[in-house]
Amino acid sequence: MTLSPTISVFGSFFPTWLLLVVLGIVFALVVRLVCTLTKWHEALPVPVLFYAACAGIFVFGAYLACLA
């Protein structure tokens, strides 16, 4: 038994943070789609930083939830 935070995917162990980063990117894309459909995208001064922050908040929050 290992104490490292890993997830078994099809018999291969991946670090939890790696899978959460991929999910964070998907989450940021969903947020971008919602902002584009609701026209909030036009009001953002620096959209790149907003979407990166959304991805980061999701990744770090989900990682903390996995460790708890």
N, C-alpha and C positions, 0 to 999 in steps of 0.2 A: 504494500500500500504506500502510495506517495502522498505527500502533503502539498504538492504543488497544485494550483488551481487549473485542472485540465478537464476537457470534455471529450468523451469517446464519440467519434463520428465514423461510422462504418468500420469499427475496429481499430482505428488509428486515433491516437490521442493528440489533440490540438490545445495550445494554450488558450485559456478563456479570453484573455485580452484580444487575441487575434480575431476570434469570432465576433467579439463585441465591437471591434473597430469596423468590421464589415457591416454589422447591423446598424452601427451609427451612421455610416455612409448612406445606407438605404433609408434610414430615418430622416436624414437631412434632405434626401431627394424627395421624400414624401412631403416634408415641410415646404420645400420649394414649390412643389406642384400645387399644394393648397394655397400658398401665398400668391402664386401666379393666377390661379383660378379666381381668387377673391380680390385681385388687384392690389394686394398689400405690397407686392414686390416693388411697385413704383414708388412707394413712400420710404423705402429703406435707403439710407444714405450710402452704406457700404454693404451690399448684399453678401459678398464673399465672406466677410467676417461674421455676419449674422448666421449664415448656414454652417460655417465651421464651428461657431459657438454652440449651435443646436446639436451638432454631431458630438461635440466634446461633452456637453452636459449629459446627453444620453449615455455615452460610453462610460463616463466616470460614475454616473449614478447607477447604471446597471452593474458595473464591476463591484461597486460597494455593496449592492444588493446580493450579488453572488457570494461575496465573502462573508456576509452576515449569517 
